[in-house]
Amino acid sequence: MILSVLTCGAGMYIGLYFNLLALLPLSALGAGAYLLAAWSSGQNLFDSVWNLLLTIIVIQAGYMVGLTARDPYRQILERIGSIQSHRHL
C-alpha cells in the first residue's frame, strides 16, 4: 500500500515537471530493478510480475494526474509569485 502511494506520487511529480519520454525509461529501469530484486530474494515469478504490473499502472495513473494538474499548479505558483512581488513594492 505504501509503495503504491509513493509510486503514484512519483508519477505525479514526473507528470508535473517532465514529459512522456521521461516516464518510459524510468518505468523500464524500475521494472528491471524490481524483477532483479525479486529474483535475487527468491520471490515467486508470478507474484513479482503481478506486483510489477500494478506498480506500472499506478505510476501511469499518477502521471496522468500530474499532467492534468500542470495548468492549475502553474496558476497557483504564478499567484503566489505575484502576491509576493506586490508586497515588496
PyMOL Python script that loads the backbone (N, CA, C, O; Angstrom):
from pymol import cmd

cmd.read_pdbstr("""\
ATOM      1  N   MET A   1       0.820  -1.201   0.000  1.00  0.00           N
ATOM      2  CA  MET A   1       0.000   0.000   0.000  1.00  0.00           C
ATOM      3  C   MET A   1       0.863   1.264   0.000  1.00  0.00           C
ATOM      4  O   MET A   1       0.605   2.203  -0.753  1.00  0.00           O
ATOM      5  N   ILE A   2       1.862   1.273   0.833  1.00  0.00           N
ATOM      6  CA  ILE A   2       2.740   2.445   0.902  1.00  0.00           C
ATOM      7  C   ILE A   2       3.506   2.604  -0.405  1.00  0.00           C
ATOM      8  O   ILE A   2       3.714   3.720  -0.882  1.00  0.00           O
ATOM      9  N   LEU A   3       3.925   1.473  -0.983  1.00  0.00           N
ATOM     10  CA  LEU A   3       4.624   1.536  -2.265  1.00  0.00           C
ATOM     11  C   LEU A   3       3.739   2.132  -3.349  1.00  0.00           C
ATOM     12  O   LEU A   3       4.220   2.881  -4.200  1.00  0.00           O
ATOM     13  N   SER A   4       2.447   1.808  -3.328  1.00  0.00           N
ATOM     14  CA  SER A   4       1.530   2.366  -4.324  1.00  0.00           C
ATOM     15  C   SER A   4       1.381   3.870  -4.168  1.00  0.00           C
ATOM     16  O   SER A   4       1.326   4.592  -5.164  1.00  0.00           O
ATOM     17  N   VAL A   5       1.315   4.349  -2.940  1.00  0.00           N
ATOM     18  CA  VAL A   5       1.192   5.790  -2.700  1.00  0.00           C
ATOM     19  C   VAL A   5       2.463   6.511  -3.146  1.00  0.00           C
ATOM     20  O   VAL A   5       2.391   7.563  -3.781  1.00  0.00           O
ATOM     21  N   LEU A   6       3.616   5.951  -2.815  1.00  0.00           N
ATOM     22  CA  LEU A   6       4.875   6.568  -3.239  1.00  0.00           C
ATOM     23  C   LEU A   6       5.030   6.542  -4.751  1.00  0.00           C
ATOM     24  O   LEU A   6       5.522   7.500  -5.348  1.00  0.00           O
ATOM     25  N   THR A   7       4.613   5.453  -5.364  1.00  0.00           N
ATOM     26  CA  THR A   7       4.690   5.349  -6.814  1.00  0.00           C
ATOM     27  C   THR A   7       3.763   6.350  -7.487  1.00  0.00           C
ATOM     28  O   THR A   7       4.133   6.967  -8.486  1.00  0.00           O
ATOM     29  N   CYS A   8       2.566   6.512  -6.949  1.00  0.00           N
ATOM     30  CA  CYS A   8       1.633   7.488  -7.507  1.00  0.00           C
ATOM     31  C   CYS A   8       2.193   8.901  -7.354  1.00  0.00           C
ATOM     32  O   CYS A   8       2.075   9.717  -8.268  1.00  0.00           O
ATOM     33  N   GLY A   9       2.796   9.190  -6.212  1.00  0.00           N
ATOM     34  CA  GLY A   9       3.422  10.496  -6.007  1.00  0.00           C
ATOM     35  C   GLY A   9       4.567  10.736  -6.967  1.00  0.00           C
ATOM     36  O   GLY A   9       4.728  11.845  -7.477  1.00  0.00           O
ATOM     37  N   ALA A  10       5.366   9.708  -7.219  1.00  0.00           N
ATOM     38  CA  ALA A  10       6.454   9.837  -8.194  1.00  0.00           C
ATOM     39  C   ALA A  10       5.901  10.083  -9.585  1.00  0.00           C
ATOM     40  O   ALA A  10       6.452  10.886 -10.339  1.00  0.00           O
ATOM     41  N   GLY A  11       4.815   9.402  -9.936  1.00  0.00           N
ATOM     42  CA  GLY A  11       4.189   9.624 -11.231  1.00  0.00           C
ATOM     43  C   GLY A  11       3.640  11.036 -11.360  1.00  0.00           C
ATOM     44  O   GLY A  11       3.742  11.651 -12.421  1.00  0.00           O
ATOM     45  N   MET A  12       3.055  11.552 -10.281  1.00  0.00           N
ATOM     46  CA  MET A  12       2.543  12.922 -10.314  1.00  0.00           C
ATOM     47  C   MET A  12       3.687  13.915 -10.499  1.00  0.00           C
ATOM     48  O   MET A  12       3.560  14.877 -11.257  1.00  0.00           O
ATOM     49  N   TYR A  13       4.797  13.686  -9.813  1.00  0.00           N
ATOM     50  CA  TYR A  13       5.952  14.573  -9.953  1.00  0.00           C
ATOM     51  C   TYR A  13       6.481  14.557 -11.385  1.00  0.00           C
ATOM     52  O   TYR A  13       6.782  15.603 -11.960  1.00  0.00           O
ATOM     53  N   ILE A  14       6.590  13.353 -11.953  1.00  0.00           N
ATOM     54  CA  ILE A  14       7.057  13.233 -13.340  1.00  0.00           C
ATOM     55  C   ILE A  14       6.082  13.928 -14.286  1.00  0.00           C
ATOM     56  O   ILE A  14       6.502  14.578 -15.243  1.00  0.00           O
ATOM     57  N   GLY A  15       4.782  13.794 -14.023  1.00  0.00           N
ATOM     58  CA  GLY A  15       3.777  14.431 -14.865  1.00  0.00           C
ATOM     59  C   GLY A  15       3.814  15.948 -14.784  1.00  0.00           C
ATOM     60  O   GLY A  15       3.551  16.634 -15.772  1.00  0.00           O
ATOM     61  N   LEU A  16       4.143  16.477 -13.596  1.00  0.00           N
ATOM     62  CA  LEU A  16       4.193  17.932 -13.446  1.00  0.00           C
ATOM     63  C   LEU A  16       5.424  18.543 -14.115  1.00  0.00           C
ATOM     64  O   LEU A  16       5.337  19.617 -14.711  1.00  0.00           O
ATOM     65  N   TYR A  17       6.555  17.873 -14.021  1.00  0.00           N
ATOM     66  CA  TYR A  17       7.803  18.509 -14.424  1.00  0.00           C
ATOM     67  C   TYR A  17       8.458  17.932 -15.674  1.00  0.00           C
ATOM     68  O   TYR A  17       9.328  18.574 -16.262  1.00  0.00           O
ATOM     69  N   PHE A  18       8.056  16.732 -16.091  1.00  0.00           N
ATOM     70  CA  PHE A  18       8.722  16.106 -17.220  1.00  0.00           C
ATOM     71  C   PHE A  18       7.690  15.690 -18.256  1.00  0.00           C
ATOM     72  O   PHE A  18       6.487  15.827 -18.033  1.00  0.00           O
ATOM     73  N   ASN A  19       8.163  15.180 -19.393  1.00  0.00           N
ATOM     74  CA  ASN A  19       7.251  14.724 -20.435  1.00  0.00           C
ATOM     75  C   ASN A  19       7.257  13.200 -20.497  1.00  0.00           C
ATOM     76  O   ASN A  19       7.882  12.534 -19.672  1.00  0.00           O
ATOM     77  N   LEU A  20       6.556  12.665 -21.481  1.00  0.00           N
ATOM     78  CA  LEU A  20       6.389  11.216 -21.614  1.00  0.00           C
ATOM     79  C   LEU A  20       7.713  10.498 -21.796  1.00  0.00           C
ATOM     80  O   LEU A  20       7.868   9.364 -21.342  1.00  0.00           O
ATOM     81  N   LEU A  21       8.651  11.125 -22.438  1.00  0.00           N
ATOM     82  CA  LEU A  21       9.933  10.476 -22.677  1.00  0.00           C
ATOM     83  C   LEU A  21      10.706  10.239 -21.383  1.00  0.00           C
ATOM     84  O   LEU A  21      11.641   9.439 -21.378  1.00  0.00           O
ATOM     85  N   ALA A  22      10.359  10.888 -20.316  1.00  0.00           N
ATOM     86  CA  ALA A  22      10.982  10.621 -19.027  1.00  0.00           C
ATOM     87  C   ALA A  22      10.305   9.447 -18.323  1.00  0.00           C
ATOM     88  O   ALA A  22      10.950   8.732 -17.556  1.00  0.00           O
ATOM     89  N   LEU A  23       9.027   9.242 -18.574  1.00  0.00           N
ATOM     90  CA  LEU A  23       8.296   8.169 -17.908  1.00  0.00           C
ATOM     91  C   LEU A  23       8.702   6.801 -18.430  1.00  0.00           C
ATOM     92  O   LEU A  23       8.812   5.854 -17.651  1.00  0.00           O
ATOM     93  N   LEU A  24       8.922   6.680 -19.711  1.00  0.00           N
ATOM     94  CA  LEU A  24       9.236   5.378 -20.307  1.00  0.00           C
ATOM     95  C   LEU A  24      10.554   4.787 -19.804  1.00  0.00           C
ATOM     96  O   LEU A  24      10.554   3.633 -19.374  1.00  0.00           O
ATOM     97  N   PRO A  25      11.666   5.507 -19.833  1.00  0.00           N
ATOM     98  CA  PRO A  25      12.899   4.900 -19.324  1.00  0.00           C
ATOM     99  C   PRO A  25      12.861   4.651 -17.821  1.00  0.00           C
ATOM    100  O   PRO A  25      13.416   3.661 -17.346  1.00  0.00           O
ATOM    101  N   LEU A  26      12.218   5.532 -17.072  1.00  0.00           N
ATOM    102  CA  LEU A  26      12.112   5.312 -15.637  1.00  0.00           C
ATOM    103  C   LEU A  26      11.294   4.069 -15.331  1.00  0.00           C
ATOM    104  O   LEU A  26      11.624   3.322 -14.409  1.00  0.00           O
ATOM    105  N   SER A  27      10.237   3.838 -16.088  1.00  0.00           N
ATOM    106  CA  SER A  27       9.436   2.628 -15.898  1.00  0.00           C
ATOM    107  C   SER A  27      10.246   1.383 -16.247  1.00  0.00           C
ATOM    108  O   SER A  27      10.184   0.381 -15.535  1.00  0.00           O
ATOM    109  N   ALA A  28      10.997   1.443 -17.328  1.00  0.00           N
ATOM    110  CA  ALA A  28      11.804   0.292 -17.731  1.00  0.00           C
ATOM    111  C   ALA A  28      12.911   0.000 -16.713  1.00  0.00           C
ATOM    112  O   ALA A  28      13.135  -1.156 -16.356  1.00  0.00           O
ATOM    113  N   LEU A  29      13.595   1.034 -16.252  1.00  0.00           N
ATOM    114  CA  LEU A  29      14.637   0.836 -15.251  1.00  0.00           C
ATOM    115  C   LEU A  29      14.059   0.334 -13.931  1.00  0.00           C
ATOM    116  O   LEU A  29      14.631  -0.545 -13.287  1.00  0.00           O
ATOM    117  N   GLY A  30      12.935   0.894 -13.541  1.00  0.00           N
ATOM    118  CA  GLY A  30      12.283   0.443 -12.312  1.00  0.00           C
ATOM    119  C   GLY A  30      11.816  -0.993 -12.406  1.00  0.00           C
ATOM    120  O   GLY A  30      11.933  -1.750 -11.442  1.00  0.00           O
ATOM    121  N   ALA A  31      11.287  -1.374 -13.555  1.00  0.00           N
ATOM    122  CA  ALA A  31      10.824  -2.753 -13.752  1.00  0.00           C
ATOM    123  C   ALA A  31      11.996  -3.719 -13.693  1.00  0.00           C
ATOM    124  O   ALA A  31      11.900  -4.777 -13.071  1.00  0.00           O
ATOM    125  N   GLY A  32      13.095  -3.366 -14.334  1.00  0.00           N
ATOM    126  CA  GLY A  32      14.273  -4.224 -14.292  1.00  0.00           C
ATOM    127  C   GLY A  32      14.832  -4.370 -12.890  1.00  0.00           C
ATOM    128  O   GLY A  32      15.196  -5.468 -12.470  1.00  0.00           O
ATOM    129  N   ALA A  33      14.899  -3.263 -12.167  1.00  0.00           N
ATOM    130  CA  ALA A  33      15.411  -3.309 -10.797  1.00  0.00           C
ATOM    131  C   ALA A  33      14.498  -4.128  -9.899  1.00  0.00           C
ATOM    132  O   ALA A  33      14.973  -4.893  -9.060  1.00  0.00           O
ATOM    133  N   TYR A  34      13.190  -3.973 -10.070  1.00  0.00           N
ATOM    134  CA  TYR A  34      12.244  -4.720  -9.243  1.00  0.00           C
ATOM    135  C   TYR A  34      12.324  -6.219  -9.525  1.00  0.00           C
ATOM    136  O   TYR A  34      12.342  -7.026  -8.596  1.00  0.00           O
ATOM    137  N   LEU A  35      12.370  -6.590 -10.798  1.00  0.00           N
ATOM    138  CA  LEU A  35      12.457  -8.013 -11.134  1.00  0.00           C
ATOM    139  C   LEU A  35      13.771  -8.620 -10.667  1.00  0.00           C
ATOM    140  O   LEU A  35      13.789  -9.765 -10.216  1.00  0.00           O
ATOM    141  N   LEU A  36      14.858  -7.890 -10.762  1.00  0.00           N
ATOM    142  CA  LEU A  36      16.140  -8.383 -10.283  1.00  0.00           C
ATOM    143  C   LEU A  36      16.124  -8.570  -8.766  1.00  0.00           C
ATOM    144  O   LEU A  36      16.624  -9.572  -8.256  1.00  0.00           O
ATOM    145  N   ALA A  37      15.552  -7.606  -8.051  1.00  0.00           N
ATOM    146  CA  ALA A  37      15.472  -7.730  -6.595  1.00  0.00           C
ATOM    147  C   ALA A  37      14.560  -8.882  -6.185  1.00  0.00           C
ATOM    148  O   ALA A  37      14.863  -9.607  -5.238  1.00  0.00           O
ATOM    149  N   ALA A  38      13.452  -9.052  -6.889  1.00  0.00           N
ATOM    150  CA  ALA A  38      12.539 -10.149  -6.570  1.00  0.00           C
ATOM    151  C   ALA A  38      13.177 -11.496  -6.882  1.00  0.00           C
ATOM    152  O   ALA A  38      13.014 -12.453  -6.126  1.00  0.00           O
ATOM    153  N   TRP A  39      13.893 -11.570  -7.979  1.00  0.00           N
ATOM    154  CA  TRP A  39      14.549 -12.813  -8.353  1.00  0.00           C
ATOM    155  C   TRP A  39      15.654 -13.175  -7.364  1.00  0.00           C
ATOM    156  O   TRP A  39      15.800 -14.341  -6.997  1.00  0.00           O
ATOM    157  N   SER A  40      16.431 -12.183  -6.932  1.00  0.00           N
ATOM    158  CA  SER A  40      17.538 -12.458  -6.007  1.00  0.00           C
ATOM    159  C   SER A  40      17.045 -12.824  -4.606  1.00  0.00           C
ATOM    160  O   SER A  40      17.743 -13.514  -3.863  1.00  0.00           O
ATOM    161  N   SER A  41      15.846 -12.362  -4.246  1.00  0.00           N
ATOM    162  CA  SER A  41      15.305 -12.712  -2.930  1.00  0.00           C
ATOM    163  C   SER A  41      14.507 -14.008  -2.962  1.00  0.00           C
ATOM    164  O   SER A  41      14.035 -14.461  -1.919  1.00  0.00           O
ATOM    165  N   GLY A  42      14.345 -14.612  -4.130  1.00  0.00           N
ATOM    166  CA  GLY A  42      13.653 -15.880  -4.239  1.00  0.00           C
ATOM    167  C   GLY A  42      12.139 -15.776  -4.286  1.00  0.00           C
ATOM    168  O   GLY A  42      11.442 -16.741  -3.977  1.00  0.00           O
ATOM    169  N   GLN A  43      11.629 -14.626  -4.667  1.00  0.00           N
ATOM    170  CA  GLN A  43      10.184 -14.429  -4.746  1.00  0.00           C
ATOM    171  C   GLN A  43       9.622 -15.146  -5.973  1.00  0.00           C
ATOM    172  O   GLN A  43      10.312 -15.299  -6.980  1.00  0.00           O
ATOM    173  N   ASN A  44       8.382 -15.579  -5.882  1.00  0.00           N
ATOM    174  CA  ASN A  44       7.701 -16.260  -6.974  1.00  0.00           C
ATOM    175  C   ASN A  44       7.590 -15.320  -8.185  1.00  0.00           C
ATOM    176  O   ASN A  44       7.261 -14.144  -8.032  1.00  0.00           O
ATOM    177  N   LEU A  45       7.864 -15.844  -9.379  1.00  0.00           N
ATOM    178  CA  LEU A  45       7.848 -15.020 -10.588  1.00  0.00           C
ATOM    179  C   LEU A  45       6.466 -14.463 -10.877  1.00  0.00           C
ATOM    180  O   LEU A  45       6.354 -13.307 -11.285  1.00  0.00           O
ATOM    181  N   PHE A  46       5.402 -15.246 -10.682  1.00  0.00           N
ATOM    182  CA  PHE A  46       4.041 -14.777 -10.939  1.00  0.00           C
ATOM    183  C   PHE A  46       3.680 -13.610 -10.020  1.00  0.00           C
ATOM    184  O   PHE A  46       3.091 -12.625 -10.466  1.00  0.00           O
ATOM    185  N   ASP A  47       4.032 -13.720  -8.738  1.00  0.00           N
ATOM    186  CA  ASP A  47       3.762 -12.614  -7.808  1.00  0.00           C
ATOM    187  C   ASP A  47       4.566 -11.372  -8.168  1.00  0.00           C
ATOM    188  O   ASP A  47       4.077 -10.249  -8.043  1.00  0.00           O
ATOM    189  N   SER A  48       5.799 -11.579  -8.614  1.00  0.00           N
ATOM    190  CA  SER A  48       6.643 -10.446  -8.996  1.00  0.00           C
ATOM    191  C   SER A  48       6.061  -9.701 -10.186  1.00  0.00           C
ATOM    192  O   SER A  48       6.015  -8.471 -10.189  1.00  0.00           O
ATOM    193  N   VAL A  49       5.620 -10.436 -11.190  1.00  0.00           N
ATOM    194  CA  VAL A  49       5.064  -9.800 -12.382  1.00  0.00           C
ATOM    195  C   VAL A  49       3.764  -9.089 -12.049  1.00  0.00           C
ATOM    196  O   VAL A  49       3.516  -7.996 -12.557  1.00  0.00           O
ATOM    197  N   TRP A  50       2.924  -9.690 -11.201  1.00  0.00           N
ATOM    198  CA  TRP A  50       1.670  -9.052 -10.800  1.00  0.00           C
ATOM    199  C   TRP A  50       1.944  -7.743 -10.066  1.00  0.00           C
ATOM    200  O   TRP A  50       1.314  -6.728 -10.364  1.00  0.00           O
ATOM    201  N   ASN A  51       2.867  -7.749  -9.117  1.00  0.00           N
ATOM    202  CA  ASN A  51       3.214  -6.523  -8.396  1.00  0.00           C
ATOM    203  C   ASN A  51       3.822  -5.482  -9.324  1.00  0.00           C
ATOM    204  O   ASN A  51       3.575  -4.285  -9.176  1.00  0.00           O
ATOM    205  N   LEU A  52       4.615  -5.945 -10.276  1.00  0.00           N
ATOM    206  CA  LEU A  52       5.227  -5.025 -11.233  1.00  0.00           C
ATOM    207  C   LEU A  52       4.172  -4.354 -12.110  1.00  0.00           C
ATOM    208  O   LEU A  52       4.225  -3.144 -12.329  1.00  0.00           O
ATOM    209  N   LEU A  53       3.226  -5.126 -12.606  1.00  0.00           N
ATOM    210  CA  LEU A  53       2.154  -4.548 -13.428  1.00  0.00           C
ATOM    211  C   LEU A  53       1.323  -3.543 -12.635  1.00  0.00           C
ATOM    212  O   LEU A  53       0.957  -2.486 -13.149  1.00  0.00           O
ATOM    213  N   LEU A  54       1.032  -3.876 -11.396  1.00  0.00           N
ATOM    214  CA  LEU A  54       0.274  -2.953 -10.545  1.00  0.00           C
ATOM    215  C   LEU A  54       1.049  -1.659 -10.335  1.00  0.00           C
ATOM    216  O   LEU A  54       0.475  -0.571 -10.378  1.00  0.00           O
ATOM    217  N   THR A  55       2.346  -1.778 -10.109  1.00  0.00           N
ATOM    218  CA  THR A  55       3.168  -0.588  -9.897  1.00  0.00           C
ATOM    219  C   THR A  55       3.236   0.276 -11.156  1.00  0.00           C
ATOM    220  O   THR A  55       3.163   1.502 -11.064  1.00  0.00           O
ATOM    221  N   ILE A  56       3.373  -0.338 -12.319  1.00  0.00           N
ATOM    222  CA  ILE A  56       3.427   0.434 -13.568  1.00  0.00           C
ATOM    223  C   ILE A  56       2.090   1.127 -13.826  1.00  0.00           C
ATOM    224  O   ILE A  56       2.065   2.269 -14.285  1.00  0.00           O
ATOM    225  N   ILE A  57       0.986   0.452 -13.537  1.00  0.00           N
ATOM    226  CA  ILE A  57      -0.329   1.074 -13.716  1.00  0.00           C
ATOM    227  C   ILE A  57      -0.490   2.258 -12.779  1.00  0.00           C
ATOM    228  O   ILE A  57      -1.017   3.295 -13.182  1.00  0.00           O
ATOM    229  N   VAL A  58      -0.045   2.123 -11.535  1.00  0.00           N
ATOM    230  CA  VAL A  58      -0.180   3.214 -10.562  1.00  0.00           C
ATOM    231  C   VAL A  58       0.697   4.402 -10.941  1.00  0.00           C
ATOM    232  O   VAL A  58       0.265   5.546 -10.803  1.00  0.00           O
ATOM    233  N   ILE A  59       1.921   4.158 -11.418  1.00  0.00           N
ATOM    234  CA  ILE A  59       2.779   5.290 -11.805  1.00  0.00           C
ATOM    235  C   ILE A  59       2.214   6.013 -13.027  1.00  0.00           C
ATOM    236  O   ILE A  59       2.339   7.233 -13.136  1.00  0.00           O
ATOM    237  N   GLN A  60       1.599   5.276 -13.939  1.00  0.00           N
ATOM    238  CA  GLN A  60       0.994   5.931 -15.098  1.00  0.00           C
ATOM    239  C   GLN A  60      -0.262   6.705 -14.700  1.00  0.00           C
ATOM    240  O   GLN A  60      -0.546   7.758 -15.272  1.00  0.00           O
ATOM    241  N   ALA A  61      -1.010   6.196 -13.732  1.00  0.00           N
ATOM    242  CA  ALA A  61      -2.174   6.938 -13.234  1.00  0.00           C
ATOM    243  C   ALA A  61      -1.725   8.231 -12.559  1.00  0.00           C
ATOM    244  O   ALA A  61      -2.334   9.282 -12.762  1.00  0.00           O
ATOM    245  N   GLY A  62      -0.670   8.157 -11.764  1.00  0.00           N
ATOM    246  CA  GLY A  62      -0.123   9.363 -11.149  1.00  0.00           C
ATOM    247  C   GLY A  62       0.405  10.342 -12.181  1.00  0.00           C
ATOM    248  O   GLY A  62       0.268  11.555 -12.022  1.00  0.00           O
ATOM    249  N   TYR A  63       1.007   9.819 -13.233  1.00  0.00           N
ATOM    250  CA  TYR A  63       1.494  10.671 -14.321  1.00  0.00           C
ATOM    251  C   TYR A  63       0.341  11.427 -14.971  1.00  0.00           C
ATOM    252  O   TYR A  63       0.462  12.616 -15.268  1.00  0.00           O
ATOM    253  N   MET A  64      -0.773  10.740 -15.191  1.00  0.00           N
ATOM    254  CA  MET A  64      -1.942  11.398 -15.791  1.00  0.00           C
ATOM    255  C   MET A  64      -2.501  12.473 -14.858  1.00  0.00           C
ATOM    256  O   MET A  64      -2.920  13.533 -15.323  1.00  0.00           O
ATOM    257  N   VAL A  65      -2.511  12.215 -13.562  1.00  0.00           N
ATOM    258  CA  VAL A  65      -2.955  13.235 -12.603  1.00  0.00           C
ATOM    259  C   VAL A  65      -2.011  14.428 -12.653  1.00  0.00           C
ATOM    260  O   VAL A  65      -2.455  15.576 -12.622  1.00  0.00           O
ATOM    261  N   GLY A  66      -0.717  14.163 -12.730  1.00  0.00           N
ATOM    262  CA  GLY A  66       0.253  15.249 -12.831  1.00  0.00           C
ATOM    263  C   GLY A  66       0.091  16.062 -14.103  1.00  0.00           C
ATOM    264  O   GLY A  66       0.239  17.284 -14.086  1.00  0.00           O
ATOM    265  N   LEU A  67      -0.212  15.388 -15.206  1.00  0.00           N
ATOM    266  CA  LEU A  67      -0.436  16.115 -16.462  1.00  0.00           C
ATOM    267  C   LEU A  67      -1.654  17.020 -16.384  1.00  0.00           C
ATOM    268  O   LEU A  67      -1.613  18.161 -16.843  1.00  0.00           O
ATOM    269  N   THR A  68      -2.734  16.517 -15.805  1.00  0.00           N
ATOM    270  CA  THR A  68      -3.944  17.332 -15.715  1.00  0.00           C
ATOM    271  C   THR A  68      -3.804  18.447 -14.685  1.00  0.00           C
ATOM    272  O   THR A  68      -4.550  19.426 -14.723  1.00  0.00           O
ATOM    273  N   ALA A  69      -2.854  18.305 -13.766  1.00  0.00           N
ATOM    274  CA  ALA A  69      -2.674  19.335 -12.744  1.00  0.00           C
ATOM    275  C   ALA A  69      -1.631  20.369 -13.125  1.00  0.00           C
ATOM    276  O   ALA A  69      -1.367  21.284 -12.345  1.00  0.00           O
ATOM    277  N   ARG A  70      -1.028  20.252 -14.304  1.00  0.00           N
ATOM    278  CA  ARG A  70       0.014  21.206 -14.707  1.00  0.00           C
ATOM    279  C   ARG A  70      -0.489  22.638 -14.745  1.00  0.00           C
ATOM    280  O   ARG A  70       0.131  23.521 -14.151  1.00  0.00           O
ATOM    281  N   ASP A  71      -1.592  22.889 -15.425  1.00  0.00           N
ATOM    282  CA  ASP A  71      -2.093  24.262 -15.557  1.00  0.00           C
ATOM    283  C   ASP A  71      -2.558  24.849 -14.223  1.00  0.00           C
ATOM    284  O   ASP A  71      -2.165  25.969 -13.898  1.00  0.00           O
ATOM    285  N   PRO A  72      -3.378  24.146 -13.435  1.00  0.00           N
ATOM    286  CA  PRO A  72      -3.747  24.722 -12.135  1.00  0.00           C
ATOM    287  C   PRO A  72      -2.539  24.942 -11.221  1.00  0.00           C
ATOM    288  O   PRO A  72      -2.479  25.929 -10.488  1.00  0.00           O
ATOM    289  N   TYR A  73      -1.582  24.021 -11.271  1.00  0.00           N
ATOM    290  CA  TYR A  73      -0.377  24.171 -10.448  1.00  0.00           C
ATOM    291  C   TYR A  73       0.425  25.401 -10.877  1.00  0.00           C
ATOM    292  O   TYR A  73       0.923  26.144 -10.032  1.00  0.00           O
ATOM    293  N   ARG A  74       0.548  25.612 -12.168  1.00  0.00           N
ATOM    294  CA  ARG A  74       1.266  26.782 -12.686  1.00  0.00           C
ATOM    295  C   ARG A  74       0.539  28.071 -12.288  1.00  0.00           C
ATOM    296  O   ARG A  74       1.180  29.057 -11.925  1.00  0.00           O
ATOM    297  N   GLN A  75      -0.795  28.065 -12.354  1.00  0.00           N
ATOM    298  CA  GLN A  75      -1.559  29.249 -11.965  1.00  0.00           C
ATOM    299  C   GLN A  75      -1.389  29.556 -10.486  1.00  0.00           C
ATOM    300  O   GLN A  75      -1.276  30.719 -10.098  1.00  0.00           O
ATOM    301  N   ILE A  76      -1.370  28.527  -9.669  1.00  0.00           N
ATOM    302  CA  ILE A  76      -1.162  28.739  -8.232  1.00  0.00           C
ATOM    303  C   ILE A  76       0.215  29.333  -7.977  1.00  0.00           C
ATOM    304  O   ILE A  76       0.358  30.266  -7.187  1.00  0.00           O
ATOM    305  N   LEU A  77       1.237  28.787  -8.654  1.00  0.00           N
ATOM    306  CA  LEU A  77       2.586  29.331  -8.481  1.00  0.00           C
ATOM    307  C   LEU A  77       2.680  30.769  -8.963  1.00  0.00           C
ATOM    308  O   LEU A  77       3.376  31.577  -8.347  1.00  0.00           O
ATOM    309  N   GLU A  78       1.991  31.108 -10.057  1.00  0.00           N
ATOM    310  CA  GLU A  78       2.011  32.492 -10.539  1.00  0.00           C
ATOM    311  C   GLU A  78       1.315  33.422  -9.561  1.00  0.00           C
ATOM    312  O   GLU A  78       1.781  34.538  -9.330  1.00  0.00           O
ATOM    313  N   ARG A  79       0.203  32.975  -8.983  1.00  0.00           N
ATOM    314  CA  ARG A  79      -0.493  33.814  -7.994  1.00  0.00           C
ATOM    315  C   ARG A  79       0.349  34.031  -6.759  1.00  0.00           C
ATOM    316  O   ARG A  79       0.393  35.139  -6.226  1.00  0.00           O
ATOM    317  N   ILE A  80       1.014  32.996  -6.299  1.00  0.00           N
ATOM    318  CA  ILE A  80       1.873  33.141  -5.124  1.00  0.00           C
ATOM    319  C   ILE A  80       3.025  34.083  -5.444  1.00  0.00           C
ATOM    320  O   ILE A  80       3.384  34.936  -4.632  1.00  0.00           O
ATOM    321  N   GLY A  81       3.601  33.924  -6.629  1.00  0.00           N
ATOM    322  CA  GLY A  81       4.699  34.799  -7.038  1.00  0.00           C
ATOM    323  C   GLY A  81       4.256  36.232  -7.196  1.00  0.00           C
ATOM    324  O   GLY A  81       5.008  37.140  -6.840  1.00  0.00           O
ATOM    325  N   SER A  82       3.052  36.476  -7.722  1.00  0.00           N
ATOM    326  CA  SER A  82       2.584  37.853  -7.913  1.00  0.00           C
ATOM    327  C   SER A  82       2.218  38.488  -6.586  1.00  0.00           C
ATOM    328  O   SER A  82       2.411  39.691  -6.412  1.00  0.00           O
ATOM    329  N   ILE A  83       1.701  37.723  -5.654  1.00  0.00           N
ATOM    330  CA  ILE A  83       1.395  38.282  -4.334  1.00  0.00           C
ATOM    331  C   ILE A  83       2.661  38.685  -3.632  1.00  0.00           C
ATOM    332  O   ILE A  83       2.710  39.751  -3.020  1.00  0.00           O
ATOM    333  N   GLN A  84       3.685  37.868  -3.701  1.00  0.00           N
ATOM    334  CA  GLN A  84       4.938  38.203  -3.050  1.00  0.00           C
ATOM    335  C   GLN A  84       5.601  39.397  -3.707  1.00  0.00           C
ATOM    336  O   GLN A  84       6.220  40.209  -3.019  1.00  0.00           O
ATOM    337  N   SER A  85       5.486  39.526  -5.022  1.00  0.00           N
ATOM    338  CA  SER A  85       6.133  40.642  -5.699  1.00  0.00           C
ATOM    339  C   SER A  85       5.428  41.951  -5.387  1.00  0.00           C
ATOM    340  O   SER A  85       6.085  42.990  -5.338  1.00  0.00           O
ATOM    341  N   HIS A  86       4.101  41.944  -5.172  1.00  0.00           N
ATOM    342  CA  HIS A  86       3.375  43.167  -4.832  1.00  0.00           C
ATOM    343  C   HIS A  86       3.701  43.620  -3.416  1.00  0.00           C
ATOM    344  O   HIS A  86       3.664  44.821  -3.151  1.00  0.00           O
ATOM    345  N   ARG A  87       4.005  42.749  -2.528  1.00  0.00           N
ATOM    346  CA  ARG A  87       4.335  43.121  -1.167  1.00  0.00           C
ATOM    347  C   ARG A  87       5.659  43.861  -1.096  1.00  0.00           C
ATOM    348  O   ARG A  87       5.863  44.690  -0.210  1.00  0.00           O
ATOM    349  N   HIS A  88       6.548  43.569  -2.011  1.00  0.00           N
ATOM    350  CA  HIS A  88       7.864  44.207  -1.978  1.00  0.00           C
ATOM    351  C   HIS A  88       7.838  45.604  -2.565  1.00  0.00           C
ATOM    352  O   HIS A  88       8.804  46.353  -2.419  1.00  0.00           O
ATOM    353  N   LEU A  89       6.766  45.961  -3.216  1.00  0.00           N
ATOM    354  CA  LEU A  89       6.705  47.317  -3.793  1.00  0.00           C
ATOM    355  C   LEU A  89       6.394  48.308  -2.776  1.00  0.00           C
ATOM    356  O   LEU A  89       6.303  49.497  -3.080  1.00  0.00           O
TER     357      LEU A  89
END
""", "prot")
cmd.dss("prot")
cmd.show_as("cartoon", "prot")
cmd.util.cbc("prot")
cmd.orient("prot")
